[in-house]
Amino acid sequence: MATKRGKRIVLGRYVVADPEICHGQLTFAGTRIFVADVLNDVAAGTPWETIVEDWHSSISEDAIAEAVRLAREALLAHYRDLPAPASG
């Protein structure tokens, strides 16, 4: 769906970026749940079933798996472009 702001980008079955929803940030389709928020929970070690419960089953473990897979692919494709960590 094209809009004045841009085009909806579908990255998978669950992850989308729609300029009409949350200013085009990555969300889970049909929700206003930011992919970044869920990935933060995953990175913190929160069990996936707890994440699903915390979001009242608005997302599934399959949706979380897709977000993790996409994040992995992005990291592997672009890690050379990341700034080096500060030493010390």
C-alpha positions as CSV (number, residue, x, y, z in Angstrom):
1,M,0.0,0.0,0.0
2,A,1.6,3.3,-1.1
3,T,0.9,6.4,0.9
4,K,2.1,10.0,0.7
5,R,4.8,9.1,3.3
6,G,6.1,6.1,1.5
7,K,5.4,2.4,0.9
8,R,4.7,-0.4,3.4
9,I,7.6,-2.8,3.5
10,V,6.8,-6.4,4.4
11,L,10.0,-8.1,5.7
12,G,8.3,-11.4,6.4
13,R,5.1,-13.0,7.6
14,Y,5.2,-11.0,10.8
15,V,7.6,-8.0,10.5
16,V,6.6,-4.8,8.6
17,A,7.5,-1.2,8.3
18,D,4.5,1.0,7.5
19,P,4.8,4.8,7.3
20,E,1.2,5.0,8.5
21,I,1.9,3.0,11.7
22,C,4.4,4.1,14.3
23,H,6.1,6.5,11.9
24,G,7.5,3.6,9.8
25,Q,9.3,1.8,12.6
26,L,9.5,-1.9,12.5
27,T,6.4,-3.5,14.1
28,F,4.7,-6.8,14.1
29,A,1.9,-6.9,11.5
30,G,-1.5,-5.9,12.8
31,T,0.0,-4.4,16.0
32,R,1.8,-1.3,17.2
33,I,4.4,-3.5,19.0
34,F,7.9,-2.4,18.1
35,V,10.2,-5.2,17.0
36,A,13.0,-3.4,18.8
37,D,11.2,-3.7,22.1
38,V,10.7,-7.4,21.7
39,L,14.4,-7.9,20.6
40,N,15.4,-6.0,23.8
41,D,13.4,-8.5,25.8
42,V,15.0,-11.4,23.9
43,A,18.5,-9.9,24.5
44,A,17.7,-9.5,28.2
45,G,17.0,-13.3,28.4
46,T,13.3,-13.1,28.8
47,P,11.7,-16.4,27.9
48,W,9.8,-16.2,24.7
49,E,6.6,-17.5,26.3
50,T,6.8,-14.7,28.8
51,I,7.2,-12.1,26.0
52,V,4.1,-13.5,24.3
53,E,2.2,-13.3,27.6
54,D,3.4,-9.8,28.4
55,W,2.0,-8.7,25.0
56,H,-1.3,-10.5,25.7
57,S,-0.7,-13.0,22.9
58,S,-0.7,-10.1,20.3
59,I,2.5,-11.7,18.9
60,S,3.6,-15.3,18.8
61,E,6.8,-17.2,19.3
62,D,6.9,-17.6,15.5
63,A,6.8,-13.8,15.2
64,I,9.7,-13.5,17.7
65,A,11.7,-16.1,15.8
66,E,11.2,-14.2,12.6
67,A,12.4,-11.0,14.2
68,V,15.5,-12.7,15.6
69,R,16.2,-14.3,12.2
70,L,15.9,-10.9,10.5
71,A,18.2,-9.3,13.1
72,R,20.8,-12.0,12.6
73,E,20.7,-11.6,8.9
74,A,21.0,-7.8,9.2
75,L,24.0,-8.1,11.6
76,L,25.8,-10.6,9.4
77,A,25.2,-8.4,6.3
78,H,26.3,-5.1,7.9
79,Y,28.7,-5.9,10.8
80,R,31.6,-4.3,9.0
81,D,29.7,-1.0,8.9
82,L,29.3,-0.9,12.6
83,P,31.5,1.4,14.7
84,A,34.3,-0.2,16.7
85,P,33.5,-0.3,20.4
86,A,35.2,2.2,22.6
87,S,38.2,0.8,24.4
88,G,38.9,1.3,28.0
